[in-house]
């Protein structure tokens, strides 16, 4: 049995952290579904920027949308919604067979709204309506300004993938926002069945401290943070507050591991897949990591519900001078800034390509 299937049977969903028109048209995504038990997909501005830069799959659509007078964000979201709608349709059988638990794809609101609560709420509603797919999450960052947008969007019935979470505390804030949104729906007599996932970013922790801690501590911080968050997740699901909502018909906001491609060339390329196996969770991974795990990955055990050695490991990092609370805030801030840059690069790329295609020079348009 493939390691990917073992994870699936354990109860962990494997999602692909990538989307390109090529993956959709050449059968690669369908192969991942068939052969590697992939049951969902995530995207972000960096992924779309890379996809449009490195191939000409989007040229015809960009030319047509430009001729229709579209530009900037409006043009991009047309491209993204078309891709993600096709991906959602591929995952629809999984979505239906699991009663809506799995088979999701994700579309992010503009990263420029990371600190704009009202703008995020409005954008989430518009994108959800435009996509017209029951298995499409709208990604909202778990920034301080994003937390009330999560609550409002859940209350409005918009499925939400909370992104840019880096710590237990940030996760708990997002989970509480989800609970408040569901509780408001129950109080209003609305259906409490609105799906959500909360995405904890893992490998960026280890990148941030790689040159600041002794070698024995390298590539251990992200996993310890994940274990601590998993403990909080399990405690929330066991709480009377959640149990009351579950009885009313709500479904859990599942925990998702993001940024799980290994960044350190000296570490195992399957490190964050093998270390984060846990039922009722999701791991979204890039193609390279997916293929590596399918080829030589091993299921070595599951995360302990009590956090295991997380606090002991984090104490070692504290002794080495790492303030995990301060670093979590820094990583969230830097993550938002990184997505801002990718977003601006992406819009600039689309604008340049639109101009070149209008001039009838697709060769020049394909250049970055």
N, C-alpha and C positions, 0 to 999 in steps of 0.2 A: 504494500500500500504506500502511495506517495506521501511524503511528509506533509504536503499541503492538505491531503485528504484526512490525515490524522488530526491536524488542527481543526479542520471542519467538523470532524466527528466529536472532538472534545467540546465543541460549542463556541469556538472562536471563528469569526468571519474574517476571511482574507479579502481585502479590497485592493484594487490597483490604484496607486497614486500617480496617475498619468492619464492624459487624454490628447489624442491627435486625430485628425480626420483619417490619417493613414491607418491607424489602429482599427478604425471602424470599417474602412473599405477593403483592407487586405485580409481580413479574417483573423487578425491576431487577437483581438479582444474576445472573439467567440472561442478561439482556441484556449485562451486562458480560462474561460468559463468551463469549457469541456474537460480540459486536461488538468488544471491546477485548482479547481474548486473555487475560483474567484467569484464572489457574489456581490460585488459592488465596486464603486469607483469614486475617487476624489479628484478635484482639480484646484488650481490656484493660479494667480496671474503669472507667476514664474513659469509654470508649465505651459500656459497658452503662449507666452512670449517666445519660448523655445520652439514650440510647434510651428508658429507662423514664421519664425526666422529661418528654420532649417529645411523647410519644404515649400513646394508651390501648390499644395493641396487647396489652399484658401484663395488663390489668385482669382479664380472665376467668380467666387462668391463676393470677394472684395470689389471686383470690377462692377458687378451687378448692383451691389448695395450702394456703391459710390454714385453710379448712374441714377439711382433712385433718390439721391440727395442725402444719404446717411453718412455720418462721419463720427469720429471720436468714440465715446462710450456707447452711443446708440448702435453704431456699426459693430463694435466688438460684441455686445450682448446678443445681437442677431446671430453672429457666428457661433458664440458659445452655446446659446440655447439650442441651435440646430444640432451641434455635436452632442450635447448632453441629452437632448431628447432622443436621439438615435441610441445612445448608450442606455438610457432609461428603458427604452423598448426592448433592448437585448436582455436586460435584467428583470423585465416585468414578470416572466414566468417564476423566477425565484421570489420576487416580491409577493406574488399571488400565493405561491405554495407555502410560504412561511407566514401568511397572514399579515404581511406588512412589516415583519421584523427585519427582513434583509432585502437585498436587491435594490439598494439606493445609489444614486449619484448625487454629486454636490456642486452647486454653483455659488460663487462668492459675490457678495455685494462689493461695490467699489471700495478698495482699501482706503481711499481718501476719506471715507466716512467712519473710520475706526474711532474717532473721537466726536462723532456727531450722532447723538441718540435719535433725534427726530428724523434725520435724513436716512439713517439705517432702517428704521421702522418702515418708512415710506418705500424705500428701495426693495426691502425684503418682500413686501406685499406685491409690488409691481412685478418683480421677477418671478415670483411664485405663480402669479396669474398668467404671465406671458408664457411660461413653460408648459402649462396645462398637462402636467404629468404628476400622478399621485406619489411617485417614488423619487422625487427630486427634493433634496434638502437645499435650503438657502444657508450659506455659511455666514455667520456673524461672529466677529472677534469678541473674545471674552475680556475686553478692556473695561475699565470702570464705566465708560460711557456706553459700551456694548451690552453690559448686564441688564439695564432696564429695557433695552431694545429686544433682548432675548425674551424677557417676560411678556412684553407687549405683543411680540410676534407669535409666541405660543398661544396667548390668549386669543389672538386673531385667527388661529388655526393654521399658521404657517409652520411646516416642519423645519427644524433648525439644526444645523451642524455648528456647534460652538467651536470656533477655531482659536489658535494662539493662546492656549492654556499651557502653563509651564510648571504649575505647582499644585499641591493639595488645596491650598487656600483659594487659588484662582478657580480650580475645579469646583470646590464647594460653592463659591459665589455663583457660578454658572448653573450648578444643580439647583440651588435655592431659587434662582430666577425661573428655571423650568417649573419647579414645584408651585411657585406662586402663580405662574401663568395657568397651570392646570387647575389649581384651586379656584382661581377666578372663573374658569369655564364651568366648573362644577356648581359654583354659587350662582352663575347666570343661567343654569339649566342647559348648558351646551355639552356636546359630546367631549369627554375628557381624553379621547384617543387621538392625541397629536404627538407624532414621533419626534425624537431628538437624539443626537449623540453629542458627547463632549470630548473634544480632541486634545489629548496631552502630547506635547512635543517632547521627544526624548533625546535624540542624539545631539541636539544643539547644546545641551548641558555639558556633554563631554568635550565637545569642540571648545567651549568657552573656558574650560579649566585645564586643557591638555598640558599647557606649558607652565602651569601654576601649582601643580601637585606632584608628589613623588610618583614614580612609575607604578608602584603597586596599586595606586588609586585610579589610574587612568581607565576610562571606559566603564566606570562603576557608578558614577553619580547619576546619570540619566535613569538607570535601572532602579536605583534606590528611590529616586523621586517617584518613579512609576509605581513601585511597590507601596509607597506611602499613600499615593492617590487611590490605588486599588483597595487598600484597607478602608479608606473613607467611603468609597463607592459601595462596598459591601455593607458597611455600617448604615449607610443611608437606605439601602434596599431592605434592611432588617428593621428599620425604624417604624414606630406606630404611625407617624405622619405619612410615610410612603404607603404602608399597608392599607391605610384608609383610602388613599387614592386608587390603589390597585383594585380594591373591592368595588370602587365606583366605575372601573373600566379603563383606567389609565394604564399606559405601558411604560416600563422603565426607560429612562434616558441612558442609553448604553455608553460605556466608556470606550474611547477609541485611542489607539496608540498611533501617533503621527511622527514624521521625521525619524523613520526607523531604518533608513539605509545607513550602513556603516560608513563613517567618514574617515576613520583612522585606517590607513593601509596595513598597519601592523595587527589589526584586530580581525577576528573572524567576520566574513562577509554576511553571515547569518546571525550575528550576535544578538540583535534586538528582536529577532523573530523567536529564536530559541529561548530567550530569557523572559519573554513577556506572554507566554502561552497562558491563557486563562479563559474559562467558560464565560459566556455572556459579555464578551468584549469583541473588539474589532482591531485588526492591525492593517493599516493601509501602507503599501510598500511600492517602491518603484520597480520597473521591469527587471532591472539587473538583480535586485535582491530577491524578487519572486522566482526568477529562474535559478538563482543560486540555491535557494532553499528547496525548491523542487528537486534539484539535482543531488544535493548532499547534506541537506538540513536534517536535524534530529529533534524529536520531541523528547526533551530531557526531564520534564516535570511541569508543574503548574505553579502559578503565583500563590503564595500563602495568603489566606484571607485576613490574617492578622498583621500583615506587613513584613513578616519574617525578620530578616536582619536589617531592614531599612534604617531604623533609628541608630543602630550601632555604626553602620557605614556612614551615615550623615554626620555622626559625631566625629568620626575620623576626618571627614572633610572640614568640619568646623575647626578641629585642631590644626589643620593645614592652612587655615585662614580663609576658608570659603564661607561666606554668609549666604546661605541658600535663599533666604527671603529677599535680600537685596538683589541677588543674581536673577531670581525669578522675574522681578519687576523689570530689570534690565533686559532680559531676554524677550519679554513681551514687547517692550518698547522697540527693541532692535528688530524684532520680527515684523512689527507693524511698519517700521521704516523700510525694511527690505521689500515688503509687498508694495509699498508706495512707489519705490524705485522701479520695481518690475512693471507696475501698472503704467507709470509714465513712459517707460521704455516701450512697453507694448503699444500704447496709443501712438507714440511717435513712429514706431515701426509700421503700424497700420496706415498712418497718414502718409508716410513716405511711399509705401507700396501703392496706396490709392492714387497718388499723384503720378507715379511712374506708369501704372496700368492705364491711366487716362491718356497718357502720351503714347501708349501702344508699345511699351518696351518692357515686357515681362521679365527679360533676363536681368535688367538692372533692378527691377522691382524686387527680385528675390534676394538681392544682396542686403546684408544688414547695414 
